Amino acid sequence: MNRRKPEFQSIDMSAWPTVAYTEFDEVARRAFERHRQALERYAAGEPIKAIEQSTGVNRRQLYRWLARAMLQHPDGRPVGFRALVRYLRIAEYVRIRDVQVRGERGSCGTAGALTQLLERYPALSGWLLLQVRQRKVLLEQIHTDGGLRTRLRGLQTLHDEFLRQCRSVGLTAADYPFNTAGHAIRSLSRRLKAELLRSFGTAARAAGASHLKGLPHPREGTSPAATRPYQVVEFDGHRLDIRLKVVVRDPLGFEHEFEMERVWLLVIIDVCTRAVLGYHIALAREYSRYDVVKTIENALEPHRPRSFTIPGLAYGPQDSFPSQRLPELAYATWETMKLDNAKANLANEALTALCEFIGCIADAGPKYSPDERPYIERFFGTIASRLSSRLPGYTGAHPRDVRRALSDPKGDLRLYVSISELEELVEYAIAGYNGTPHSGLNNATPLEAIEHFVRGRGTLVTWLAEQHRRTLCLMQSARRCRVRAYLDQGVRPHINLHGVRYTNGVLATSTHLIGHQLLIYMNADDLRSVRAFLADGTELGILDAQGAWRVVPHNLKLRQEIRRQAGKRRRHSAVAVNPIETYVKEKVAQAKKTRKAATELAHVMRLLAAAPTTRTPPGPPRPTEKPPTAAQSAPPSVDVTSADESTPRPTARARKLSIGTGQVF
């Protein structure tokens, strides 16, 4: 017959916290071992009588230890073997008697009186917890070597309000806490400290912390580590700690230098091999979702070597990028990308490019947790130590950094690094990082590690679909635009997209499409043309921007900025005026006064310098067509200065130009 108690039928001691009993004295250690042996034998199913004879432990004491061991400790775990430690208090002290006044010195023996008061009057307990949540009292930590010492701020004001609350519930001068000398201010202080220190989050916020850090995330123990290339990558942006300049040449050939704002360096790094897959420099005060997608595009495309103009800069024998050294890694995709909770990272365009176009998992970790992406944070530290801190105009890690004063050019713009020089330096630094031995890879370089996995072990990687490689639709966003036309004015069918008209030969003659909606795919990097589809999914063709917007390459950000400034000044430009050229002239004039204008000027200049000679139509890839003839493949000749004739015609007659005399009437 089983005489065991029902609550002790099944005991799992595998999760019980243990005790370092080997540090006890000889007598205490032997007693603890004997008591632990009794509990283990009971859990193994040995009869209670045999346990008493072999260990000398009374069954009543054994049941008492079991009951104590199965209780929940304040740390959230069971008490376990800690219940066998002598003089260890498990339950809190509970007061039974009321506080009695004895003589003129007041009351004595008030242990547990405040707890008893709060149990009798739950309204006081709720009010006290509300004051803690509303931070009516603050916690200040005193840094000493003797342990954690704290003191409260605002205790006296809270104590006065507490006494008023006690009077409101019906307590009189003969009741606690009014019958004590200090009106229980010391007990209230201990109670508040215990409540604040009950959890680290409450204590940290009461001490003035804005966010918590250092807690291991639960996913760290369950998520698999990266064991092969392109399994997990990390993405983040770093604002370079360096003052920059932009150099502009006027029509006479003279150079003008303007100080610009600091720029952002966006990087994608592979976790397994620590290799940098791609990067992008964003010339803006804050990087946008288009910069995020541009970084992804640079990581997918085969890396193109740069021609260095700075003397002494050149690729080393081991310096390059993964897609540059291993051509088979061009358009290789990854499975998971770790990024932070920045708005640009979680925008619809960025998530669409990651989840739908590439087909990877976007892992946005908890807020204010840079430890979730340790490898890219360490990479940015390497860039700061090897590049930024060695250049003139270094702003330092903090305002009191001595390197900030040592590298200050004293306002001499000639010593500042230009944006073109920075692009070469960043290219040289990242390529050198990929070819430098890494301590986390057993002193192998990131490129050697990725070559070992891909060519040595034959690790399989996934590639982007062939039809997506032709256009790289990462920068596209689908929009629905209604076809408009004005019959009484003779204006042919067209669509309006970001303040500019788009049309082509087919749409201009399709009267039946007036009022219908078209599905538009645009490339945010080049808005000179868009791709249009009908509502049923059939392709309509390439729509070209009208006026000067078709001639000069520009992106969405530049167009929005030009239209915003034109709206502020209420200026209606004529058709023959090039808005981008006017915008550049204004920024040159404003760059002498503000660094923001100089940054925008540098952005436009880099865009115009890197503009493609031919426009790549955005959107889904077209079906395979017959190769065009030589006459059809030749691009039409377009004069940049004549915006009114920006739309080339297949056949055009020469017009007689009327040249004025230059006289002003």
Secondary structure, DSSP 8 states (H G I E B T S, - for coil): -----GGGSS--GGGS----GGGS-HHHHHHHHHHHHHHHHHHTT--HHHHHHHH---HHHHHHHHHHHTSB-TTSSB-GGGGGSTT---S-----S---B-STT-B---TTHHHHHHHH-HHHHHHHHHHHHTTSSEEEEEEETTEEEEEEESHHHHHHHHHHHHHHTT--TTSTTTTSSSTTHHHHHHHHHHHHTTSHHHHHHHTT-SS------GGGTTS----STTSEEEEEEEE--B-EEEEEE-TTS-EEEEEE---EEEEEEETTT--EEEEEEE-SSS--HHHHHHHHHHHHS--------STT----TT---HHHH-GGGTTEE-SEEEE---TTTTSHHHHIIIIIII--EEEE--TT-GGGSHHHHHHHHHHHHHTGGGSTTB--SSTT-HHHHHT--TT-GGGSEEHHHHHHHHHHHHHHHHTS-BGGGTTB-HHHHHHIIIIIS----EE--HHHHTT-GGGEEEEEEE-EEETTTTEEEEEEETTEEEE-HHHHT-GGGTT-EEEEEEETTEEEEEEEE-TTS-EEEEEEE-GGGGTS---HHHHHHHHHHHHHHT----TTS-HHHHHHHHHHHHTTT-HHHHHHHHHHHHHHHT--SS----SS---------HHHHS-----TT-GGG-S--SS--------------
